[in-house]
Amino acid sequence: MFIDEVIIAVKAGDGGNGCLAFRREKFVPRGGPSGGDGGQGGDVILEASQHYNTLLHFRFNPEYTAERGRHGEGSKRTGRDGESTIVPVPVGTIVYNADTGEQLFDFTEPGQQFTVARGGRGGRGNARFATSTHQAPSEHEEGKPGELFRLRLELKLLADVALIGFPNAGKSTLISRLSAARPKIADYPFTTLEPNLGVVEAGDRTFVMADVPGLIEGAHEGHGLGMQFLRHIERTRLLVHLVDVSDFSGRDPAADFDVILDELKRFSEDVAAKPMIVVASKIDACQDPARIEAVREKAAQHDLRFYAISSATGQGIEELRFAIADRLPAPVPPVTLSIGS
């Protein structure tokens, strides 16, 4: 099951209480204060992990708590600090404060960590309050509570290339021909209900391709599977737009091309401005060359590269493989942000 948005609760550990104690030893009739400080509460830390590609594990365990600090003890012994809790998240996860909507962090690389809830400070023991004029203090502090937050985690896939187009345009078949991915393939719309990722090799180059569930008119408003998956193409560096030109599709290829471009613009101008390759698919089932030419003309109008393929017969597949690799723009170096405590 592909889960790309969840609400979780995180609670950092409370600080340990300071101790109220006095030194009581033989031959020391007036021992001074000896209460130690409480330990620091543990933090809750999110860490980007390559071992996860969905937020499914949060569905069954939505609450995370760090260990509280131990209380201080006599003889000025400080309590042990609580252990922090490290919570793995997939690379590509964006963290929001669920109550305010503020974006807190964006995980773009494996191993990145973000302390999302800080543990409470340990309370001071009475030994801390001793002065030259106040030699037997009874004051001591309780530990401070750890931070508590409700978080909204949103996953946006990190892929180099996204396959887009109407349902049943041949995206799943194409990714199965280009990579080792084996998505569900069937002859009906919305066969793909969740994104599929595949690693594609083109000579000595490799890139990650995402098969995104088909878009329909009104996708930017949530029609079909629209808004649920449109965000997964926001991070990609190249869009491969498949248009079904087969005779039995019952659709106008040129009109389909315009609808998808319009949906991308309505969703995000930045997404619509991404580099794009236009692909006429299922040419083995097209007896009318005008349908292919109509898509070629649309691509030319937008100054986009055009390719015609058949995933069933393999025609044009290898040419497209290397064209995608050549068209991929260089990745933008990540920007390191300083997160305040």
Sequence and secondary structure as in RCSB ss.txt:
>XXXX:A:sequence
MFIDEVIIAVKAGDGGNGCLAFRREKFVPRGGPSGGDGGQGGDVILEASQHYNTLLHFRFNPEYTAERGRHGEGS
KRTGRDGESTIVPVPVGTIVYNADTGEQLFDFTEPGQQFTVARGGRGGRGNARFATSTHQAPSEHEEGKPGELFR
LRLELKLLADVALIGFPNAGKSTLISRLSAARPKIADYPFTTLEPNLGVVEAGDRTFVMADVPGLIEGAHEGHGL
GMQFLRHIERTRLLVHLVDVSDFSGRDPAADFDVILDELKRFSEDVAAKPMIVVASKIDACQDPARIEAVREKAA
QHDLRFYAISSATGQGIEELRFAIADRLPAPVPPVTLSIGS
>XXXX:A:secstr
    EEEEEEE          B  BTTBTT  B          EEEEEETT SSSHHHHS  EEE       BTT
TB       EEEEEETTEEEEETTT  EEEE  STT EEEEE        GGGG  SS  S           EEE
EEEEE    SEEEE STTSSHHHHHHHHSS      SSTT   S EEEEEEETTEEEEEEE     TTGGGT TT
HHHHHGGGSS SEEEEEEE  GGG S HHHHHHHHHHHHHHH HHHHTS EEEEEE GGG   HHHHHHHHHHHH
HTT EEEE  TTT TTHHHHHHHHHHH              
